[in-house]
Amino acid sequence: MRAEIFYNKPVKLPGICLRRILPVKFTRMFSLVLLMFSGSVAMATESELDADKESPDSAVILKANLSMRCFPPNNPANTPPCPVPVGLDSSLIAPDPSGQLHIKVRENDTASFTLKLDGLKKGMVVTSWFVHFPPTQPAPHPIFAPIGPGLPSVALADSPLAATTARFSNGLSTEPNQIIIKENGSGRIKAKLDYNPLKSNQVPLVNNMTPVNQALAPQGSVAEQNVCCADFPSGPKMETVGGSYLRKFDPVTGFQLKDEKGRPMLIRSPGRPVAVAVFVHIDGMTSGVLPGIPTPPFLVNPPATTGSFYLLGLFPLAALGMD
């Protein structure tokens, strides 16, 4: 028996609509009983429901469909399958990858995305991201430039494909920007964004200065963390397990500033993303709003020990800019 529960909608069983046989006030109670005792119950997640909601008071001003490409995307011949690191386990290599990205932007500067992938392998850990500038070009703004020799930039060059209200688990559960790959090698993610990624000063930026790791744990501690990614271009790295968006602070009190909804005021990208990227996680883990240690896509035949993820493909956004 399989039942699909959509909160306040009827629970459907074969040939039966519960609201026809039970008073309305008992319907939710029966739904919860099914959820607790039936291992075959599938519940629609909040993010899935939100992705399907429309905003009738705000007109659609742009629709676009994009096909997945390889790096660099401006070469028409760069179609999947894209190059992968050398020495990867076969379970981490998609046999025949392809992807489609459907975009809808509304007048109130919100957007909806549906990203579909095919030709992958079940069990691959895959996530989706906005890329703020090509990795082969200089930082377009000081916020993306290193703050000193051998130091990171203030903001990461990637931001998750997710709303600012999305709940990230730092790898302890499915992430809002994660694409679950099914038995047949396909996967899909829907996202309704509370910003317009095709405009400047809209996409929230991720803090790249203080990612969460355990580098300070003393040797011999149960929390000791060793370096990974021995072949990363600038040397071995500490794997990150979480992070946060950049926020604005009051210069007098030092407290976080709040927006009109009483939430932390986030720092937005001064430009607009150049692409949506799909990453495959070599370590089989996610780390919240941080993707991990990259395997730079411009390297030729990099070893699998270069980073903790690699680029499966990307969807160029430059031609869709709205400012």
C-alpha positions in Angstrom: 0.0 0.0 0.0 1.3 3.4 -0.9 -0.1 6.7 0.2 1.0 10.2 -0.8 0.5 12.9 1.9 0.3 16.5 0.8 -0.5 18.0 4.2 -4.1 19.3 4.0 -5.0 17.3 0.8 -6.9 13.9 1.0 -4.8 10.8 1.5 -5.4 8.6 -1.6 -5.5 4.9 -1.4 -6.5 2.6 -4.3 -10.1 3.5 -5.1 -10.6 5.4 -1.8 -10.7 9.0 -0.9 -10.5 9.3 2.9 -12.6 12.5 3.1 -15.5 10.6 1.6 -15.5 8.1 4.4 -14.1 10.0 7.4 -15.0 13.4 8.9 -12.6 16.1 7.9 -11.2 16.5 11.5 -10.1 12.8 11.4 -8.3 13.0 8.1 -5.1 14.5 9.3 -4.9 12.1 12.3 -5.3 9.1 9.9 -2.6 10.6 7.7 -0.2 10.8 10.6 -0.9 7.2 11.6 -0.1 6.1 8.0 3.1 8.1 8.1 4.3 6.6 11.4 3.5 2.9 10.6 3.8 2.5 6.9 7.4 2.2 5.5 6.0 2.8 2.0 4.5 6.2 2.6 6.0 9.0 0.4 5.6 12.5 1.8 6.0 15.6 -0.4 8.7 17.8 1.1 8.1 21.4 1.9 10.7 22.4 -0.8 8.9 20.3 -3.4 5.6 22.0 -2.6 7.1 25.5 -2.6 8.7 24.8 -6.0 5.3 24.2 -7.6 3.6 27.3 -6.1 2.9 30.2 -8.4 2.7 33.9 -7.7 -0.5 35.0 -9.4 0.2 38.6 -8.5 3.5 38.7 -10.3 3.8 38.1 -14.0 6.3 35.8 -15.6 8.8 38.0 -17.6 11.3 35.3 -18.7 11.3 31.7 -19.6 14.3 29.7 -20.8 15.5 26.2 -21.4 19.2 25.4 -21.3 21.2 22.2 -22.1 24.2 21.1 -20.1 27.6 21.8 -21.5 31.3 21.3 -20.5 34.0 23.8 -19.5 34.6 26.2 -21.2 30.9 26.6 -22.2 31.5 29.0 -25.1 32.8 26.2 -27.3 29.8 24.6 -29.1 31.7 21.3 -29.3 32.0 21.1 -25.5 29.0 18.8 -24.8 28.9 16.0 -22.2 30.4 13.7 -21.3 32.9 16.1 -19.8 36.5 15.2 -18.7 36.7 13.6 -15.3 39.7 13.3 -12.9 42.1 10.4 -13.6 41.8 7.4 -11.3 38.2 7.9 -10.2 36.3 4.8 -9.0 33.9 3.7 -11.8 30.9 4.4 -9.4 31.8 8.1 -9.6 31.7 8.3 -13.4 28.4 9.0 -15.2 28.2 6.7 -18.3 26.2 9.1 -20.5 25.4 12.3 -18.7 23.0 15.0 -20.0 21.0 17.7 -18.4 18.3 20.3 -19.0 17.6 23.5 -16.9 14.3 25.2 -17.1 14.2 28.8 -15.7 11.2 31.0 -15.0 11.7 34.6 -13.7 8.8 36.8 -12.3 8.3 40.5 -12.2 8.8 40.5 -8.4 12.4 39.3 -8.8 11.7 35.7 -7.8 12.7 32.7 -9.9 11.8 29.0 -10.3 14.3 26.4 -11.5 13.8 22.8 -12.6 17.1 20.9 -13.2 16.9 17.5 -14.8 19.8 15.0 -15.2 20.0 11.7 -17.1 22.7 9.1 -17.7 24.2 9.1 -14.2 24.6 6.2 -11.7 22.4 5.7 -8.6 24.3 6.6 -5.5 26.3 9.5 -7.0 26.2 12.5 -4.7 25.3 15.5 -6.9 24.7 19.1 -6.1 23.8 22.3 -8.0 25.4 25.8 -7.7 25.6 29.3 -9.1 29.1 30.2 -10.4 29.9 33.9 -10.0 32.8 34.1 -12.5 34.9 31.7 -14.6 37.8 30.1 -12.7 40.2 31.1 -15.6 39.5 34.8 -15.2 40.6 37.3 -12.6 38.2 38.1 -9.8 35.7 40.6 -11.1 35.3 42.3 -7.7 37.5 42.7 -4.6 35.1 40.5 -2.6 36.2 37.5 -4.7 40.0 38.3 -4.5 42.4 36.9 -1.9 42.6 39.1 1.2 46.4 38.5 1.3 49.2 36.3 0.1 48.2 32.7 0.6 44.8 33.7 2.1 41.3 33.0 0.9 38.8 35.5 -0.6 36.1 37.1 1.4 33.4 35.4 -0.7 33.3 32.0 -2.3 33.0 31.9 -6.1 30.0 29.6 -5.8 26.6 29.9 -4.2 24.1 27.0 -3.7 21.1 26.9 -6.0 18.6 27.4 -3.2 16.4 30.0 -1.6 17.9 32.1 1.3 15.4 30.4 3.6 16.5 26.8 2.6 17.6 24.6 5.5 21.1 23.1 5.0 22.2 20.1 7.1 26.0 20.2 6.5 25.9 16.7 5.2 23.6 15.2 7.9 20.6 15.0 5.5 19.7 15.8 1.9 20.6 19.3 1.1 18.2 21.8 -0.7 20.5 22.0 -3.7 21.2 18.2 -3.9 19.9 16.1 -6.8 19.0 12.6 -5.8 19.9 10.1 -8.5 17.4 7.3 -9.0 17.9 3.6 -10.0 17.6 4.5 -13.7 20.3 7.2 -13.5 18.1 10.2 -13.6 17.5 12.9 -11.1 15.6 16.2 -10.7 15.5 19.2 -8.4 13.0 22.0 -8.2 13.8 25.3 -6.5 11.8 28.4 -6.0 14.2 31.3 -5.3 13.4 34.4 -3.3 15.8 36.4 -5.5 16.5 36.9 -9.2 19.8 35.2 -10.2 19.8 37.0 -13.6 20.3 40.4 -11.9 23.2 41.9 -10.0 23.1 42.4 -6.2 20.6 39.5 -5.8 22.4 36.1 -5.2 23.6 35.7 -1.6 27.4 35.1 -1.2 29.0 32.4 0.9 31.7 33.1 3.5 35.0 31.8 2.2 37.2 33.1 5.1 36.1 30.8 8.0 34.7 27.5 6.6 33.9 24.9 9.3 36.7 22.3 9.8 38.6 20.8 12.7 42.1 22.0 11.8 42.7 23.3 15.4 42.1 20.0 17.1 45.3 18.8 18.7 47.2 15.7 17.5 45.8 12.6 19.1 42.4 14.3 19.8 39.3 12.3 18.8 38.5 15.3 16.6 41.8 15.4 14.9 41.6 16.2 11.2 44.2 15.5 8.6 44.7 17.2 5.2 43.2 15.9 2.1 43.4 16.5 -1.7 47.2 16.0 -1.9 47.3 17.1 -5.5 45.4 20.4 -5.2 47.4 23.1 -7.1 48.3 25.1 -4.1 49.0 22.1 -1.8 46.9 19.8 0.4 43.7 21.2 2.0 41.5 20.7 5.0 38.1 19.4 4.0 35.3 21.6 5.0 32.1 20.3 6.6 30.0 23.4 6.7 29.8 27.2 6.3 27.5 30.2 6.2 26.3 33.1 4.1 28.1 36.4 4.4 26.1 38.9 6.6 26.1 42.6 7.3 26.9 43.9 10.8 26.1 47.1 12.7 29.4 49.1 12.9 28.5 50.4 16.4 27.0 47.4 18.3 28.7 44.6 16.3 25.4 42.8 16.1 23.9 41.4 12.9 21.8 43.8 10.9 18.2 42.7 10.1 16.3 43.0 6.9 12.6 44.1 6.6 11.5 40.6 7.6 13.7 40.5 10.7 16.2 38.0 9.3 19.9 38.5 9.0 20.8 40.9 6.2 22.9 39.0 3.7 25.6 40.3 1.4 24.7 39.8 -2.3 26.9 39.3 -5.3 27.9 42.6 -7.0 27.4 40.9 -10.3 25.3 38.1 -11.6 26.2 34.4 -12.0 27.7 33.3 -15.2 26.5 29.7 -15.0 24.7 27.0 -13.0 27.1 24.2 -12.3 26.5 20.6 -11.3 29.2 19.0 -9.0 29.8 15.3 -8.3 31.2 14.8 -4.8 34.1 12.3 -4.8 34.0 12.0 -1.1 30.3 11.1 -1.2 29.4 13.9 1.2 27.9 17.3 1.1 28.9 20.2 3.3 26.0 22.7 3.4 26.5 26.0 1.6 30.1 25.0 0.8 30.7 22.6 -2.1 34.1 21.3 -0.7 37.5 21.3 -2.3 37.3 21.8 -6.1 39.0 19.9 -8.9 39.6 22.9 -11.2 38.0 22.2 -14.5 40.8 23.9 -16.5 43.4 21.3 -15.3 44.3 18.7 -17.9 44.0 15.1 -16.6 44.0 15.9 -12.9 44.3 13.0 -10.5 41.3 12.0 -8.4 43.2 13.2 -5.3 43.1 16.8 -6.5 39.8 17.8 -4.8 36.7 16.5 -3.1 34.4 17.2 -6.1 34.5 17.6 -9.8 32.4 19.4 -12.5 29.8 17.2 -14.2 28.6 20.0 -16.4 27.2 23.5 -16.4 24.5 25.7 -17.9 25.6 29.2 -19.1 23.5 32.1 -17.9 25.4 35.1 -19.4 23.1 35.5 -22.4 20.1 35.7 -20.0 21.2 38.7 -18.0 18.5 41.1 -17.1 20.5 44.2 -16.1 
